[in-house]
Amino acid sequence: MIHYWSYILAPLGLAGMWMAGKKRRSGWLLSLFTQALWLAYAIQTKQYGFIVGTLSYAFVYVKNYMSWGKKND
């Protein structure tokens, strides 16, 4: 089952980016949630290189979520 995760996670990540592109702040939250799943995937499959990317993307998503909140609130 674990090898099917990437087929689920990739569309989730794209959906988050699409929502953010439509100026929906919740897109960053979906993207952040997806990174948590990618982290679990990396650990489960012992592909530890994914962890660096996952944490980097998560950092950017949190910063963008906070930044967009200041502009739109």
N, C-alpha and C positions, 0 to 999 in steps of 0.2 A: 504493500500500500504506500509505503514512504516514497517510492519513486514516482508516484502520481502527483505528489505535492506540487511540484514545479508547474504542472498543468493547471493547477488551481491558483497558486500564488501569483503567477505572472499576470493573469487577467485581473486579479484583485489589485495588484500594483498599478496596472494600467487604468483601472477604474478610478483609483485615487488620484492619479495624475490628471485624468480627464475632468474629474470634479473640481480639482484645484484650478485647472485651466478655465473652467466656467465660473471662476471666482466664488466657489463654494468652499468655505473654510473647512467644512467637514471632510473634504478630500484629503487634507493633511492628516486628519485623524485616521482615516481608512488606510492611508499609506503607512502611517506609524504602526497600526495594528498588523499590517502585512509584514512589516519588518520583524515584529515579534515572532510571527510564524516562520519567517526565513531563518531567524536565529534558532528556533527549535529544529528546523530542517537541517541546519548546518551541524548542530550538535548530534542529532540522531544519526546522520549519515557520516559523521566524522569528517566533514569537509570544513575544517576550521578556518580556511581562508575566507569563507563567506562571512565569518563573524566580523572581520574588520570592515567589510563593505556594509554589512547590516547596521553596525553601530554608526558608521559615517552617514548613511542615508537617514537613520533615525535622528541624528543630531540636526541635520538640515531640515527635516520635516518638523521637528519641535520648534526650531528657530523661525521657520516660515509660519507655522501656526500662531506663534506668539506675535510675530510681526504683523500678520494680517489682522489679528484681533485688535491691535492698537490702531490700525488704519480704519477699520470698519466699525469699531464700537463707539 
